[in-house]
Amino acid sequence: MRLGRPDLADLVKNSKKYRRLVELTQGPFPSIKEVRHVQRAFRGEPDPKDGDQVETDDDWRSQMKAKFEGDVGLQVVLARHAAGNGQAVA
């Protein structure tokens, strides 16, 4: 509020972008949900409706695997990951 405009300072501090950025930087490791909130805020995209929201990192991984299941590069990465961990490719 150095410029004497508390009204503008309040607008910024109460904006979705600012709130999302503060939420993202408060914890030690942000969740994918928090990162997506910040991305949407800065892109001007609306928040998803209830049920459309990815709640966990595992949910996000599952959605991305399904979305890009035909991608050859993804299949290579998953195969290498599985080979390194002794797990089957999901």
ROSE-4610 file (N, C-alpha, C; in Angstrom, 1 decimal, always signed):
// ROSE-4610
residu = [M/M/M/R/R/R/L/L/L/G/G/G/R/R/R/P/P/P/D/D/D/L/L/L/A/A/A/D/D/D/L/L/L/V/V/V/K/K/K/N/N/N/S/S/S/K/K/K/K/K/K/Y/Y/Y/R/R/R/R/R/R/L/L/L/V/V/V/E/E/E/L/L/L/T/T/T/Q/Q/Q/G/G/G/P/P/P/F/F/F/P/P/P/S/S/S/I/I/I/K/K/K/E/E/E/V/V/V/R/R/R/H/H/H/V/V/V/Q/Q/Q/R/R/R/A/A/A/F/F/F/R/R/R/G/G/G/E/E/E/P/P/P/D/D/D/P/P/P/K/K/K/D/D/D/G/G/G/D/D/D/Q/Q/Q/V/V/V/E/E/E/T/T/T/D/D/D/D/D/D/D/D/D/W/W/W/R/R/R/S/S/S/Q/Q/Q/M/M/M/K/K/K/A/A/A/K/K/K/F/F/F/E/E/E/G/G/G/D/D/D/V/V/V/G/G/G/L/L/L/Q/Q/Q/V/V/V/V/V/V/L/L/L/A/A/A/R/R/R/H/H/H/A/A/A/A/A/A/G/G/G/N/N/N/G/G/G/Q/Q/Q/A/A/A/V/V/V/A/A/A]
num = [1/1/1/2/2/2/3/3/3/4/4/4/5/5/5/6/6/6/7/7/7/8/8/8/9/9/9/10/10/10/11/11/11/12/12/12/13/13/13/14/14/14/15/15/15/16/16/16/17/17/17/18/18/18/19/19/19/20/20/20/21/21/21/22/22/22/23/23/23/24/24/24/25/25/25/26/26/26/27/27/27/28/28/28/29/29/29/30/30/30/31/31/31/32/32/32/33/33/33/34/34/34/35/35/35/36/36/36/37/37/37/38/38/38/39/39/39/40/40/40/41/41/41/42/42/42/43/43/43/44/44/44/45/45/45/46/46/46/47/47/47/48/48/48/49/49/49/50/50/50/51/51/51/52/52/52/53/53/53/54/54/54/55/55/55/56/56/56/57/57/57/58/58/58/59/59/59/60/60/60/61/61/61/62/62/62/63/63/63/64/64/64/65/65/65/66/66/66/67/67/67/68/68/68/69/69/69/70/70/70/71/71/71/72/72/72/73/73/73/74/74/74/75/75/75/76/76/76/77/77/77/78/78/78/79/79/79/80/80/80/81/81/81/82/82/82/83/83/83/84/84/84/85/85/85/86/86/86/87/87/87/88/88/88/89/89/89/90/90/90]
x = [+0.8/+0.0/+0.9/+2.0/+2.9/+2.4/+1.5/+1.0/-0.3/-0.7/-1.9/-3.2/-3.2/-4.4/-4.8/-5.4/-5.8/-6.9/-7.7/-8.7/-8.1/-7.0/-6.4/-5.6/-5.0/-4.3/-5.2/-6.4/-7.4/-7.9/-8.0/-8.4/-7.4/-6.1/-5.1/-5.0/-5.0/-4.9/-6.1/-7.2/-8.4/-8.7/-7.8/-8.0/-7.7/-8.3/-8.1/-6.7/-6.0/-4.6/-3.7/-3.9/-3.1/-3.3/-4.6/-5.0/-4.4/-4.5/-4.0/-2.4/-1.8/-0.3/+0.1/-0.6/-0.3/-0.5/-1.6/-1.8/-0.7/-0.3/+0.8/+2.1/+2.4/+3.7/+3.8/+2.7/+2.6/+3.2/+3.0/+3.4/+4.8/+5.3/+6.6/+6.6/+5.5/+5.4/+3.9/+3.7/+2.4/+1.8/+0.5/-0.2/-0.5/-0.8/-1.1/-2.4/-3.3/-4.5/-4.2/-3.2/-2.9/-2.2/-1.3/-0.7/-1.7/-2.6/-3.6/-4.5/-4.8/-5.6/-4.8/-3.5/-2.7/-2.7/-2.5/-2.4/-3.7/-4.9/-6.2/-6.4/-6.0/-6.1/-5.4/-4.1/-3.3/-3.7/-4.3/-4.8/-6.2/-6.9/-8.2/-9.3/-8.9/-9.9/-10.7/-12.0/-12.8/-12.4/-12.6/-12.4/-13.3/-12.9/-13.8/-15.0/-16.0/-17.2/-16.8/-17.6/-17.3/-17.4/-16.5/-16.4/-15.5/-15.2/-14.3/-12.9/-12.7/-11.5/-10.6/-9.3/-8.4/-8.0/-8.2/-7.9/-6.5/-5.9/-4.6/-3.7/-2.4/-1.4/-1.7/-2.1/-2.4/-3.6/-4.6/-5.7/-5.3/-4.4/-3.9/-3.1/-2.2/-1.4/-2.3/-3.4/-4.3/-5.0/-5.4/-6.1/-5.1/-3.9/-2.9/-2.6/-2.5/-2.2/-3.3/-4.5/-5.7/-5.7/-5.5/-5.5/-4.5/-3.3/-2.2/-1.8/-2.7/-2.4/-1.9/-2.2/-1.7/-0.3/+0.2/+1.5/+2.6/+3.4/+4.5/+5.6/+5.9/+6.9/+6.5/+5.2/+4.7/+4.9/+4.6/+4.7/+6.2/+7.1/+8.5/+8.9/+8.4/+8.7/+8.1/+6.9/+6.2/+6.9/+7.4/+8.1/+9.4/+10.1/+11.4/+11.2/+10.2/+9.8/+9.5/+8.7/+8.3/+9.4/+10.3/+11.5/+12.4/+12.5/+13.4/+12.8/+11.5/+10.8/+10.3/+10.5/+10.0/+8.5/+7.8/+6.4/+5.9/+4.7/+4.0/+3.6/+3.5/+3.1/+1.5/+1.0/-0.5/-1.1]
y = [-1.2/+0.0/+1.2/+1.1/+2.3/+3.4/+3.2/+4.2/+4.9/+4.5/+5.1/+4.6/+3.4/+2.9/+1.6/+1.7/+0.5/-0.3/+0.4/-0.3/-1.2/-0.8/-1.6/-2.8/-2.4/-3.5/-4.6/-4.2/-5.2/-6.1/-5.4/-6.2/-7.2/-6.9/-7.8/-8.9/-8.6/-9.6/-10.5/-10.1/-10.9/-11.6/-11.4/-12.0/-13.5/-14.2/-15.7/-16.0/-15.3/-15.5/-15.4/-14.4/-14.2/-15.2/-15.5/-16.6/-17.9/-18.3/-19.6/-19.6/-18.5/-18.5/-18.6/-17.9/-18.1/-19.5/-20.1/-21.5/-22.5/-22.2/-23.0/-22.9/-21.8/-21.5/-21.7/-22.0/-22.2/-23.5/-24.6/-25.9/-26.3/-27.4/-27.8/-28.4/-29.1/-29.7/-29.5/-28.7/-28.5/-29.8/-29.9/-31.1/-30.7/-31.7/-31.4/-30.5/-30.7/-29.9/-28.5/-28.1/-26.8/-26.2/-26.9/-26.4/-26.1/-27.0/-26.8/-25.6/-25.4/-24.2/-22.9/-22.9/-21.7/-21.6/-22.7/-22.6/-22.1/-22.6/-22.1/-20.6/-20.2/-18.8/-17.9/-18.2/-17.3/-17.4/-18.5/-18.6/-18.0/-17.7/-17.1/-18.2/-19.4/-20.5/-20.7/-21.1/-21.3/-22.5/-22.5/-23.7/-24.8/-26.1/-27.1/-27.3/-27.9/-28.2/-29.3/-29.5/-30.6/-31.9/-32.7/-34.0/-34.0/-32.8/-32.8/-32.5/-32.3/-31.9/-33.1/-33.1/-34.1/-33.8/-34.8/-34.6/-35.0/-36.0/-36.5/-36.6/-36.8/-37.0/-38.3/-39.3/-40.6/-40.5/-39.7/-39.5/-38.8/-37.8/-37.0/-38.0/-38.8/-39.7/-40.7/-41.2/-42.1/-41.4/-40.1/-39.4/-39.2/-38.8/-38.5/-39.8/-40.9/-42.2/-42.6/-42.3/-42.6/-41.7/-40.4/-39.4/-39.6/-40.1/-40.2/-41.7/-42.6/-44.0/-44.5/-43.8/-44.1/-43.5/-42.7/-42.0/-43.0/-43.2/-44.2/-43.7/-42.5/-42.0/-42.3/-42.1/-42.4/-43.9/-44.7/-46.2/-46.6/-45.9/-46.2/-45.7/-44.6/-44.1/-45.0/-45.4/-46.3/-47.7/-48.2/-49.5/-49.4/-48.3/-48.1/-47.9/-47.2/-47.0/-48.4/-49.2/-50.5/-51.4/-51.4/-52.2/-51.8/-50.6/-50.1/-50.4/-50.5/-50.8/-52.2/-53.0/-54.4/-54.5/-53.5/-53.5/-53.7/-54.2/-54.3/-52.9/-52.7/-51.4/-51.4/-50.3/-50.2/-49.5]
z = [+0.0/+0.0/+0.0/-0.6/-0.6/-1.5/-2.4/-3.3/-2.7/-1.5/-1.0/-1.6/-2.1/-2.7/-2.1/-0.8/-0.1/-0.9/-1.7/-2.4/-3.5/-4.2/-5.1/-4.5/-3.3/-2.6/-2.2/-1.7/-1.3/-2.5/-3.6/-4.8/-5.2/-5.1/-5.5/-4.4/-3.2/-2.1/-2.1/-2.5/-2.5/-3.8/-4.8/-6.1/-6.1/-7.0/-7.1/-7.4/-8.2/-8.6/-7.3/-6.6/-5.4/-4.3/-4.1/-3.1/-3.5/-4.8/-5.2/-5.1/-5.4/-5.3/-3.9/-3.0/-1.5/-1.1/-1.5/-1.1/-1.6/-2.8/-3.5/-2.7/-2.2/-1.6/-0.1/+0.5/+2.0/+2.5/+1.7/+2.2/+1.6/+2.1/+1.6/+0.2/-0.1/-1.4/-1.9/-3.0/-3.4/-4.1/-3.9/-4.6/-6.0/-6.8/-8.2/-8.3/-7.3/-7.2/-7.1/-6.2/-5.9/-7.2/-7.8/-9.0/-10.1/-10.3/-11.3/-11.0/-9.8/-9.4/-9.8/-9.6/-9.9/-11.5/-12.1/-13.6/-14.2/-13.7/-14.2/-13.8/-12.7/-12.3/-13.2/-13.5/-14.4/-15.8/-16.2/-17.6/-17.8/-16.6/-16.7/-16.9/-16.6/-16.8/-15.5/-15.7/-14.5/-13.7/-12.4/-11.7/-12.1/-12.1/-12.5/-11.5/-12.0/-11.2/-10.2/-9.2/-8.2/-9.0/-8.8/-9.5/-10.6/-11.2/-12.3/-11.8/-10.5/-9.9/-9.6/-9.9/-9.5/-8.1/-7.2/-5.8/-5.4/-6.0/-5.6/-6.8/-6.5/-7.5/-8.3/-7.5/-8.2/-9.1/-8.8/-9.7/-10.9/-10.8/-11.9/-12.8/-12.2/-13.1/-13.8/-13.2/-13.8/-15.0/-14.8/-15.9/-17.0/-16.7/-17.8/-18.6/-17.8/-18.5/-19.5/-19.0/-19.9/-21.1/-20.8/-21.9/-23.0/-22.5/-23.5/-23.7/-23.5/-23.6/-24.9/-26.0/-27.3/-27.6/-26.8/-27.0/-26.8/-27.9/-27.8/-26.8/-26.7/-25.8/-24.3/-24.0/-22.7/-22.4/-23.4/-23.2/-22.9/-23.5/-23.3/-21.8/-21.4/-20.1/-19.0/-19.2/-18.3/-18.2/-19.4/-19.4/-18.6/-18.8/-18.1/-16.6/-16.3/-14.9/-14.2/-14.9/-14.4/-14.3/-15.2/-15.2/-14.0/-13.8/-12.7/-11.3/-11.2/-9.9/-9.8/-10.8/-10.7/-10.7/-11.4/-11.4/-12.8/-12.9/-14.2/-14.7/-16.0/-16.5/-16.4/-15.8/-15.7/-16.9]
